[in-house]
Amino acid sequence: MNINKLEENVKNILTEIGEDPDREGLQKTPNRVAKAYEYLTKGYHEDAEKLLNKAVFTEDYNEMVIVKDIDFYSLCEHHMLPFYGKCHVAYIPNGKIVGLSKIPRIVDMFARRLQVQERMTREIGDILNKVLEPKGIGIVSEAHHLCMMMRGVEKQNSIATTSCMLGLFKSNDKTRNEFLKLIGK
């Protein structure tokens, strides 16, 4: 990522919307915005498999593992406005478990990209499924989208919910319902 190029582009945006990028309050804005976008899109430079493989362990455990209420912040790829919410992740091990702190890191990695909520939810499920080879995976993401709140339909209280159900979570109603009950849905 070229910070100088980003700064120049932000200056151009400020000029195009009728602002003076040289006025006191805006002089450092291009640099601040460039650094913010560097942080908000850092997920492009992270490797999920490397992140997970350092913390995958052999374990004879076959009950549901859930990490719920994982806060996430992302940018909508259509308007580059934030969407934010909570992600709930569950899996049923099949001889392998992952360090619990890695699950929120995976959520953050995919959230820190230009995204649509549907893809983000699926990407989280797909990578955990690939690395852990569990009996099943369940992901539910709930988010507020500023592109719907600040512009367009301007609906302040709407929440978008997406899910990814794989293995037993997809094929077994009892498993899926247990997951949804445990996360309060």
Secondary structure as UniProt FT lines:
FT   HELIX           3..16
FT   TURN            17..18
FT   TURN            21..22
FT   HELIX           24..26
FT   TURN            27..28
FT   HELIX           29..40
FT   HELIX           42..45
FT   HELIX           48..53
FT   TURN            54..55
FT   STRAND          56..58
FT   STRAND          65..76
FT   TURN            77..79
FT   STRAND          82..92
FT   STRAND          96..98
FT   TURN            100..101
FT   HELIX           102..111
FT   STRAND          114..115
FT   HELIX           117..132
FT   STRAND          136..145
FT   HELIX           146..149
FT   TURN            152..153
FT   TURN            156..157
FT   STRAND          160..167
FT   HELIX           168..171
FT   HELIX           173..182
FT   TURN            183..184
//
